[in-house]
């Protein structure tokens, strides 16, 4: 009896060890296919089916808006990458990455569209718009948001050459920089010094105003710099030239 009991015990231990090994493999698989870090999420989604692409319909009249790329995630759900594009000056100035459950992406797009009306566009349009906005800003020495370096991977496999649209960045033939409440005097001076006073127009905020924001799953994502000229509150802005060397 004692021998049989030891055999059963060893068999049970082997079974438990196999279960633990399988659980470890599954955890590892999920970590790879369903990561929590935005950069890793984009790397995974970039190889998954492309579901839809959108762009702000008023981007070139308001000066700022979103390009949104949505792909499927391998273990379910979807990943939306939102590029905040400053079409007048800075190119891609922010990136938001949101993983949503099946059926929730529409609500996300509707929330974004409340302040930045969206229209569905071809993938090549979205890809070309992001790439050319970055190229425009770089022409004046302005780098895109740091997250753009890895976030652009969500556009993998899309050929911007298929888009026949032409985009006109800047305003009146030159960059138009609009500062936001989060822009420090140092940041403002840096932008102006980089582009050059003679090469640009600009509008500097002298005080804080209430500006559009969107709520993403209880996270308040403020885009305080999304200022358009018609939203300017009298007395809160000034056009007095800033000395970049001050």
ABEGO torsion letter per residue (X at the ends): XAAAAAAAAAAAAAAAAAAAAAAAAAAAAAAAABBABAAAAAAAAAABBBABBBBBAAAAAAGBEBBBBBBBBAAEEBBBBBBBBBAAAAEBABBBBBBBBBGAAAAAAAAAAAABBBBBBBAAAAAAAAAAAAAAAAAAGBBBBAAAAAAAAAABGBBAAABABBBBBEBGGBBBBBBBAABBAAAAAAAAAAAEAAABBBBBBABBBBBBBBBBGGBBBBBAABBBAAABBBGABBABBBBAAX
